[in-house]
C-alpha cells in the first residue's frame, strides 16, 4: 500500500500535477531560513537588547574555578572569536522567529514554559552553566557547576544531569552551526563522578556532517584536564528541512487545489522525516540512548 501511494505521487510529480512538487528531506541549512550566514543565527539567538533574564551570568553560588574560567572566556569574546550565549528561561525566548514543522507544534494555554536545565530557579541549587560558542570553528565550551538538587551518589552529581546538559549543549551548538536542532542519538561513557559544587568543562566539537546528520563529540573534564568525567558522541538531524515546504500566508487568497497540494507537500515531508528516523533507529538497533556504567577501575581518582 505504501509503495503504491509513493508510485502514485511520483507520477503526479513527474507530470507536474502538483503545485510546487515537494522534495523529501531536502538539504536545508538553518542559516538560510533566517539569513545568509551563521552570524544571522547568532544575532537572533543573542539579542543585544532584551528584558529577559539571562541565567548564564555569575552569581554568589559560583565557585572560584567557575568564575575565573568565565572571565577568561569573556576576554576571548573581545578578540578570540568566541561568543557568550545568553540563557533565558525557555528556548521560545531564543528562537521566537522559528516555526517548527507542521505536526510538531503544540497548542496550549500554559504560559510558564521552562527549559529543563533552567527549571530550578534557586541560585546554586540546580544547573549553573554558561555556554561559549565559536562560530567560525563551530565548537562550544560549556562551564557546568552542579548544585545539590542534582545529586546522585551522596555528594556527587547524578549522571543524568550531565547527560541532559550535554544534550542541551549539542542542540545549541548544532542550531547555531546552522545544521540541526533535534538529537537523534546520544552515547555516553562515564569515567568519574562530578563533586557537587565543583566545575566541569564540556568541550563540544562538530566531527562531520553527512547524510543530513551532524555528528558531534563531547568530553567533560576538570579544569586542569587531569580528571575526565565523561565522554559522549551525539547525532543531530537537520530538523528544519521541512521549512522549505511553504504554507500559504493566512491573509492570502489561496485556491482549494493549491491549499490541498500544500498540505500534501507537508505530509510527504513529515513522512520523509519519519522514514529517516526509522532508518536511523535501525542503524542503532534500537539503542537511541546507550549509557555505559563506569567500571570499578574507572571510579573516583
ABEGO torsion letter per residue (X at the ends): XAAAAAAAAAAAAAAGABBGBBBBGBBBBAAAAAEABAAAAAAAABBABBABBBAABBBAABBAAAAAAAAAAAAAAAAAGBBBBBBBABAAAABAABBBBBGABBBBABABBBBAAAABABBGABBBBBBBBBAAAGBBBBBBBBBAAABBBBGBBBAAAAAAAAAAAAAAAAAAAGABABBABBBBBBABBBBBGBBBBBBBBBABBBGGBBBBBBBBBBAAGABBABBBBBBBBBAAAAAABBBBBAABBBBAAAAAAAAAAAAAAAAAAAAAAAAAAAAAGGBABBBBBBBAAABBX
